[in-house]
Amino acid sequence: MKLRVKIFLVVLPLIIVTLTLSETASYFHAVNGVTRLARQLLGFKLGELEKYAEKQWELLVENDYAGRPGMVDAAETAVGMYARSIILSDTEVIFALDTEGNTVMSSSPLNILPEEKDPLLNKLGAGEQGLLTAVIDGEKRVFQAFFFTPFQWHIVISEKSDVFYRDANQIAVQTLITLCAAAVLAVILLFLVARRLTNPLDKIVKTMNTITESSDLSSRVEVEYRDETGNLAHTFNRMIGELDRAYGQIKRYAFEAVLAGKKEERIRHIFQKYVPNDVIEQFSASPEQMLTGANRELAILFSDIRSFTTISEGMNPGDLVNSLNRYFSGQVDVIMNRNGIVDKYIGDAIMAFWGAPRKRNDDALQPVLAALDMIDILAGFNEQQRQLNKPEFRIGIGINYGEVTVGNIGSERKMDYTVIGDPVNLASRLEGLTKTYQTEILISEGIYAELRKLAPDVRAQRLWFRLLDTVTVKGKTRGVKIFTVKRVLSPAEERAWPLHNQGMELYYRRSFPEAAAKFREVLALLPGDFNGKNLLNRCTAYAENLPPEGWDGVEVMKTK
């Protein structure tokens, strides 16, 4: 921001605020005076009218005419005539209303509308003093009033609101015009002063820009004044002399830095095909951590093409490689778009993980969403395969969450940034179990537990979960609950999946007949459902021959 602008931003508000406060004070003082006089005039006339009405009534009482209707009417007429005599403008109206709101006297034609009557009577009946406002005959009016008991009249003296405040409004307009004129004059004067103050600095900046654009270090700034700006110009000239001597060395260093940067960029581009970019960034910042590992909780995903051997035997190598490249391209894009790290390809299988080297709050949710996206994108891939008259791919995906060792593992000549540990093996086993349970995705209870911590995010994704079993995979002794997940269910599945989960709760409580009834409801909605049928058979068998004490519902898997 230019210094001239800063001067404006600092000084101009002070001027504007001062002018505004001054004009505002003058405005309110003048308006209060004008309004007070107008209000006092209305009050004076109202007082005179009240005195006149009282004198008329006193005359009736003194002459014992108060009970004679004709004489009372004459007194009322006299009050009306006096009201007309004190009118000062065409817009001023003096009128009287009886207790029912009917107009019994008016200095000029007046039609109080039905919707105006009640609000007006409420204000008159409340006995409020001073200047009041109401809509009368379709116009906003200010008025003062009093109740004259002998006649049972509300006597009102009123004036149009815009006429009553006309002088005050004119003062407001004049004040605004004066304020604007003063502000414009202040801006002009401030501009001239600021320009005078900043001209020497502008010349210094122009000279500096000329030197920068032309690289002509022989240029110098003219020293005009013996003040701070003159000292600045003299110092700049000395700096240019030093830069001129160092210029050759600077150019050499800059050239070498550009070459080094391009070389690093090429190397980084090559290595990004083999090592995740997050890993490269981390190790570039801390090279000393390249050979160290760390224990960390993260999510692991395995994906495998089913019956790939059979598929490969029916395709020539060229078509097979082309199909695999297209398949891997789509699947890997999904994983990386979901912040995942592709660890390795194991033949036709993909291993990926979330939570390293950078940990995120949704590391348990992203692999589940990635798995669902992988299934979705596979549908598009298979559509291309059908158009090319090539076999379609079917995949199974297993996801687990747990503590693993992550880091660079290998030898000095060949290393991989990877994860190892039992949770990795379980994720691989879950992928294999997708065939057994005839589903595309299986997640472990570890992932499910983490997802429950992210309940709002999971609900936002509208995910459905179905508990399928508790299994002990080969090589393990502890049972693990396994779930399948979908993003979209058919109407029948929306009814069947909750019933299935209720059946699982009864199953684990050894309530086998009740559980069997739930699974029969599932099969009625989803005929041929493998998992519902499998669990119904178990419940039927266990209902006839109860499992031994200590049974925990764990199924032992004999194969990988």
C-alpha positions, 0 to 999 in steps of 0.5 A: 500500500502506498504511503500516500494512501496510508496518509489518507487512511489515517488523516481522512477518517479523523477529518471526517469524524470531526466534521461529522460530529460537529455537523451532527451536533449542530443538526440535532441542536437545530432540529431539537429547537425547531421541533420544540417550538413546533411542539410548544405551538401545538401545545399552546393552541391546545391549551387555549382551546381547552381554556375556551371550552372550559369558559363556554361550559362555565357560562352554561353552568352559571346561567343554568343552561347545562341541562338544555341540549340546545344551549350545549349544542351552541357551546359545542359549535362555539368551540368548533368555531374557535378551533377554526380560528386558531388554524394556521395552515391548510394541513392543520386539523382540529377535531373532536371524537366522542367516546365511541370514536365518532367525529363530532367536530372538525375544522376541515373535512375529515374521514377517519377510516374504520381501521384507524379508529381503534388505534387512535382511540387506544392512544387517546384513552391511555391519556398519553401526554406530549406529541403523539403519532397516528394514521388519520384519514390515510395520512401520518399525523402528529397530534396533541389531545385532551379529554373534555369531560363536560362534552365527553369529547377527545379534542385533538389538534393535529398536523401532517407529519411531513409538514410538522417536521419539514423545517427539521428535514430541511435542516438535515438536508442542508447539514448533509450538503455542508458535510459532503462539501466539507469532506470533498474540500478536505479530500482535495486539500489532503491530496495536495498535502500528501502528494507534496510529502510523498513526491521525493519517495515516488522519485526514489521508487521510480529510480529503483524500478528503472534499475530493477527492470534494466539491471543497469547498476550504474543508475543512481537516485538523485538526492534532493533534500537533507532529511530522511528521504535524502538519507534513504537515497544516499544509502540506496546509492551505496547499496547499488555500488555493493550489488554491482561488485557482487552481481557476477557472483550472484548470477553464477550462484543463481545459475547453479541453483536453477540447474540443481532445482531442475535436476531435483525436480526430474529425480523427484518426478521419477521417484514419485512413480515408486514412492508416495509423494508424502514420503518424499516430502517427509524425507526431504524435510528430515533425511535422518528419518529415512532408515527409522521405523515407527509403530502407528495405528492405521488402516490397511486395504487389500484388493484382489481380482477373483479368478485372475488365473482363469482370466489370464489363461483366456487372454493374450499377453498384450490384451491382458497387460492393457486391461490390467493397466486400465484397471490399475489406473482407475483403482489407484486413482480412487485410492490416492484421491481418498488420501491413501498410499499405494504400498505395492502391487502383489500380482493382480492384488493392490495393497494400500494404507491410510494414516502414514506418513501423514495421519488424518482424523478420517483415516478409518473412513477414507478406505471404506469410501475408497472401497465403495468407489473402487466397486463403482469404478469397476462397473465402468471398467467392465462396461469397457471390457464388454464393448471390447469383448474381453472378460469382466473383472470381479474383485474382493476388498478387505480392510482392517485397522490396527497398530503396525510398524511403518517405515523404510524396510529393506537393505541399503541397495533396495528399500520399500516404504511399507507396513508390516504386522498382524493387522496387515495379515488380517486385512489380507485374510479378509480380502480372501474371505470375500469369496467365502461370504460372497460379498465384495467388501469385508471390514473388520471390527477394528475399522467398525469401532473407529467408524463409530467414533466418526459417527457424524461423518459416517451418517453424512455418507449414508453408509449401511453396515451388515454384521456377517460373522465372527471368524478366526482366520488361519494362523490366529486364535482370537475371533474378529467380527466382520462386516460388509458395507454398502452406500446404496441399498435396494428397498428390500435390502433396506428392510432386510439388513436391520433384521439381519443385524437384529438376528446376529444379536440374538444369535450371539445371545444363544437365542437361536429360535428367535434368531432363526425367525429373524433370518427367515424374515431376511430370506423372505425379503432377499430370497437366495441371500447367502449369508442369511441362509448360512446363519439360518442353517446354523441357528436351526442346527444349534436350536436342536443341539446347543453349542457347549458352554463358553461358545462365543459364535466364532467360526474357525477358517481353515483356508486363507 
